[in-house]
Amino acid sequence: MADATGGEFYEENFEPRAYLDDYFNLGKDGAGNEYLKLTLPHFCKAFGPGGLSGDTLIDIGSGPTIYQLLSSCEAYKEITPTDYSKRNRQELEKWLKKESGAFDWTPVVKFVCDLEGNRTSVTEKEEKLRRVVKQVLPCDILKTNPLEPLLVPQFDCVLSSLCLEGACKTHDEVCSAVKNMSNLSKPGGHLVLCGDISCSHYQVGDVMFSALVMNEEILRKAVSEAGYTIDSLELTSRDDPKVMQETTDFTGIYFMVAHKT
Ligand SMILES: C[S@@+](CC[C@H](N)C(=O)[O-])C[C@H]1O[C@@H](n2cnc3c(N)ncnc32)[C@H](O)[C@@H]1O
């Protein structure tokens, strides 16, 4: 397949609303739905009681989604979502500002509240997330300072979900991108990375995106070369990788927690 990755391709072709409708409707059966159900328990465990916590967290390549922040919003005082694409940032702002036409995340928020033992209600969690997000910033993970031209204090936690696969064209670029993430991290700060295993493509609306195929070896290499020590790396397989294979061909997910040494 022709190369269809990288920030510019996303800026031009990635339709945020189609992505949300295709992959984040919990009621609908499908591969995206499965991705959510596989990853949310990991987020819940990582940021739950006794887990990671601190003052500041940055999410790299947030896209138009909030699912990846629903557990960490209970553990960090300030969260900064970021993305290369302006349309993605606008779609996210729409939800944060409760504008009309914003995507309805309620079923996903309810799923997370249930996973967390209903310590908070759906409304409380949505309000909490809206409160801790102070700003949504542009970002290019392939730059040494991904927030260029901004210079901001380093973060307690750097999170990124499904971004490396779309932003990077080669495994060398993955190594550079993770190094760039580490530039945003305080010494001792945490890195939480999750994404697809063995995914070469996924469709959003009518557009097929190519993805950089990730595996355990490249993840371990990139993270350790960037000065992190891995605390946990879990790989979870899909029940049936053939479901929706023409739409996306991921075989499972990875979820890694590391700290900067
Ligand atoms: C598959 S989406 C993932 C969105 C969201 N994090 C999620 O988990 O669903 C990939 C995201 O990476 C962003 N992206 C692509 N290239 C990037 C770059 N160089 N720097 C930062 N973000 C980038 C895209 O705009 C897109 O929002």
The ligand as an SDF file (V2000), in Angstrom:
LIG
                    3D

 27 29  0  0  0  0  0  0  0  0999 V2000
   -4.6330    6.9020   15.0890 C   0  0  0  0  0  0  0  0  0  0  0  0
   -4.6520    8.5290   15.6630 S   0  0  0  0  0  0  0  0  0  0  0  0
   -4.6380    8.2460   17.4170 C   0  0  0  0  0  0  0  0  0  0  0  0
   -5.4570    9.2340   18.1700 C   0  0  0  0  0  0  0  0  0  0  0  0
   -5.6180    8.9200   19.6590 C   0  0  0  0  0  0  0  0  0  0  0  0
   -4.3650    9.0760   20.3830 N   0  0  0  0  0  0  0  0  0  0  0  0
   -6.1830    7.5450   19.8950 C   0  0  0  0  0  0  0  0  0  0  0  0
   -5.6360    6.8300   20.7430 O   0  0  0  0  0  0  0  0  0  0  0  0
   -7.1900    7.1960   19.3060 O   0  0  0  0  0  0  0  0  0  0  0  0
   -3.0060    9.0880   15.3330 C   0  0  0  0  0  0  0  0  0  0  0  0
   -2.8130   10.5330   15.7310 C   0  0  0  0  0  0  0  0  0  0  0  0
   -1.4370   10.8940   15.5900 O   0  0  0  0  0  0  0  0  0  0  0  0
   -1.4020   12.2420   15.1290 C   0  0  0  0  0  0  0  0  0  0  0  0
   -0.0940   12.4950   14.5150 N   0  0  0  0  0  0  0  0  0  0  0  0
    0.3640   12.0930   13.3010 C   0  0  0  0  0  0  0  0  0  0  0  0
    1.6030   12.5480   13.1060 N   0  0  0  0  0  0  0  0  0  0  0  0
    1.9700   13.2480   14.2270 C   0  0  0  0  0  0  0  0  0  0  0  0
    3.1300   13.9450   14.6330 C   0  0  0  0  0  0  0  0  0  0  0  0
    4.1980   14.0230   13.8440 N   0  0  0  0  0  0  0  0  0  0  0  0
    3.1420   14.5180   15.8580 N   0  0  0  0  0  0  0  0  0  0  0  0
    2.0600   14.4380   16.6600 C   0  0  0  0  0  0  0  0  0  0  0  0
    0.9220   13.7960   16.3310 N   0  0  0  0  0  0  0  0  0  0  0  0
    0.8730   13.2060   15.1380 C   0  0  0  0  0  0  0  0  0  0  0  0
   -2.5430   12.3050   14.1440 C   0  0  0  0  0  0  0  0  0  0  0  0
   -2.9360   13.6150   13.8290 O   0  0  0  0  0  0  0  0  0  0  0  0
   -3.6080   11.4890   14.8590 C   0  0  0  0  0  0  0  0  0  0  0  0
   -4.4080   12.2840   15.6780 O   0  0  0  0  0  0  0  0  0  0  0  0
  1  2  1  0
  2  3  1  0
  2 10  1  0
  3  4  1  0
  4  5  1  0
  5  6  1  0
  5  7  1  0
  7  8  2  0
  7  9  1  0
 10 11  1  0
 11 12  1  0
 11 26  1  0
 12 13  1  0
 13 14  1  0
 13 24  1  0
 14 15  1  0
 14 23  1  0
 15 16  2  0
 16 17  1  0
 17 18  1  0
 17 23  2  0
 18 19  1  0
 18 20  2  0
 20 21  1  0
 21 22  2  0
 22 23  1  0
 24 25  1  0
 24 26  1  0
 26 27  1  0
M  CHG  2   2   1   9  -1
M  END
$$$$
